[in-house]
Amino acid sequence: MNSFVEKAKQMKVVAYSIQAFEKEFLIKANQKKHEITLISNALTEETVGFAAGKDAVIVFTNDDVSKNIIEKLAGFGVRFITTRSVGTDHIDKQAAAQNGIKVANVPEYSPQAIAEHTLALALSLNRRITIADKHSHVFNFKQDNLIGFNLNGKTAGIIGLGHIGAVTADLFKGFGCRILGYDVDQTIATQTERVSLDELLMQSDVISLNIPLNEQTRHLINDSTIALMKDGVMLINIARGAILNTAHVLDALNNGKIGYLGIDVYEHERGLFFEDHEQDSHKDELLTQLLNHPNVLVTPHQGYLTREALQEIAAQTIKNLDLWQQLKCVGNACVCAKNCSAATKDVVNKN
């Protein structure tokens, strides 16, 4: 036991997919407690070797943390994986459990940052802000094709009533919207008017997606669910790209069923978002069609991108490492496929 504790004091870690703007937050949160190597490369078959001899890896949403990668990490001696995100759909947690690797996330951080980005997309789409700005830059100040609508008096449907969904609901309510909410978890306390998913889809003028990606939510938005929506509905997705069947959504945009689409995530964003692909000779065809649509606004997975959110993400990431080094469970940040031992959790509960 003592030898492990001594080693843990110098926990060796490699952090993948680190953006330049993240470094100051992680360095400040770490305070030299752990020996962390920060690299901009994503975790892939080609880069997994950077984890050799490390105790832990820090990953992000577009890193490949599949079974094959996890087996290689385990072979290198990695015992811990912590992701700088709430979502864990990029991690094969069963494979991690089978290889004795514990997994943690950032269970929550600045829901205001994500909710405010949802409103930014909705307002920009509605009031044609990006189109008006583009025209103004060439001194075209005509107002053709810039008509929007009042949010006041409209119905906003919030799919997912967790922390982000709750804040999003409050923001739309502040604009005078009627709020409808749906969540599979009936135990979540909410002041939102709860309805069935079908009712929400049929009644909402604006629909915001605030749910995790799993087998139940993958392609939740498809031809069948789109058919229930109001003609000209506004759809905002800041959750995970694959919640939308993007091809079906594009068809609905083209025929006018969906009037506005704002997305901060994309079904096929891995290897695309977080990087500069301007000079690529071949562009993603489906995304290109979306970007060419006048009623679509795409942002590059930046909903979390506020100083407050980055500070909270860095702090929780380092906290996860701290607790692991002390042989403790990470508490509500634990997303292991298998529950931690009761004895370990008792230690955490007493601290």
Summary of the structure (lengths in Angstrom):
residues: 351
radius of gyration: 21.8
end to end distance: 19.6
largest distance: 73.5
contacts: 1114
relative contact order: 0.13
helix: 38%
strand: 15%
